[in-house]
Amino acid sequence: TLDRDTLKSLVSFINDKNIHLVCDEIYAATVFSSPKFTSVAEVIQEMDCNRDLIHIIYSLSKDMGLPGFRVGIVYSFNDTVVNCGRK
């Protein structure tokens, strides 16, 4: 996991360079102690950045202990990315 300051630096970098960031948060609920899990979704709420460049992916299989249960989630403000995921 990355701490809040590192995520802020990363978001600033991708925003300055105009490149996309795909965050795989598949183990988000599996963190039990320090460092506490911080989602990039929390960080961008505090920042002025281009949210169309940030995409979060998640799956139920790891955190819910359901290997073989293939349910994935793509969270993005970018309509083009979301529409591709729907196909």
PyMOL commands that set and color helices and strands:
alter all, ss='L'
color gray80, all
select helices_A, chain A and resi 4-17+28-30+40-45+51-53+60-63+79-86
alter helices_A, ss='H'
color red, helices_A
select strands_A, chain A and resi 21-24+54-59+72-76
alter strands_A, ss='S'
color yellow, strands_A
deselect
rebuild
show_as cartoon
